[in-house]
């Protein structure tokens, strides 16, 4: 068992094949604590932060921009599409790649959203100006 709170498991750690453990938090607080641990001094902390910062989307009502950036990042980061009823995911296309090109070449900055998109695309190994597909995503869960 992991951390205990009032005698009840707060986090259950499950052994995995590589000799490590995967945490299965039982409460929101435990989940947030686990995310904080992953964001603190891990080799992947900065990349994780970049992805989490970008999945919210632009501070804009521009749905075309959101579908050309945020939905692609979400799909690459979370191929099983969790909370799909609360969010949008999407497949990339030439049209969406063109929207990203315009965003970056014109330097439109939606409250520094452009920086978050670039950092997340870099962290996920996505091509900012090209068409991305799950087959190119090195972070897929089935590998």
Rosetta blueprint (number, residue, H / E / L):
1 X L
2 X L
3 X L
4 X E
5 X E
6 X L
7 X L
8 X E
9 X E
10 X L
11 X E
12 X E
13 X E
14 X E
15 X E
16 X L
17 X L
18 X L
19 X L
20 X L
21 X E
22 X E
23 X E
24 X E
25 X E
26 X L
27 X L
28 X H
29 X H
30 X H
31 X H
32 X H
33 X H
34 X H
35 X H
36 X H
37 X H
38 X H
39 X L
40 X L
41 X L
42 X L
43 X L
44 X L
45 X H
46 X H
47 X H
48 X H
49 X H
50 X H
51 X H
52 X H
53 X H
54 X H
55 X L
56 X L
57 X L
58 X L
59 X L
60 X L
61 X L
62 X L
63 X H
64 X H
65 X H
66 X H
67 X H
68 X H
69 X L
70 X H
71 X H
72 X H
73 X H
74 X H
75 X H
76 X H
77 X H
78 X L
79 X L
80 X L
81 X L
82 X L
83 X L
84 X H
85 X H
86 X H
87 X L
88 X L
89 X L
90 X L
91 X L
92 X L
93 X L
94 X H
95 X H
96 X H
97 X H
98 X H
99 X H
100 X H
101 X H
102 X H
103 X H
104 X H
105 X H
106 X L
107 X L
108 X L
109 X L
110 X L
111 X L
112 X L
113 X H
114 X H
115 X H
116 X H
117 X H
118 X H
119 X H
120 X H
121 X H
122 X H
123 X H
124 X H
125 X L
126 X L
127 X L
128 X L
129 X L
130 X L
131 X L
132 X L
133 X L
134 X H
135 X H
136 X H
137 X L
138 X L
139 X L
140 X L
141 X L
142 X L
143 X L
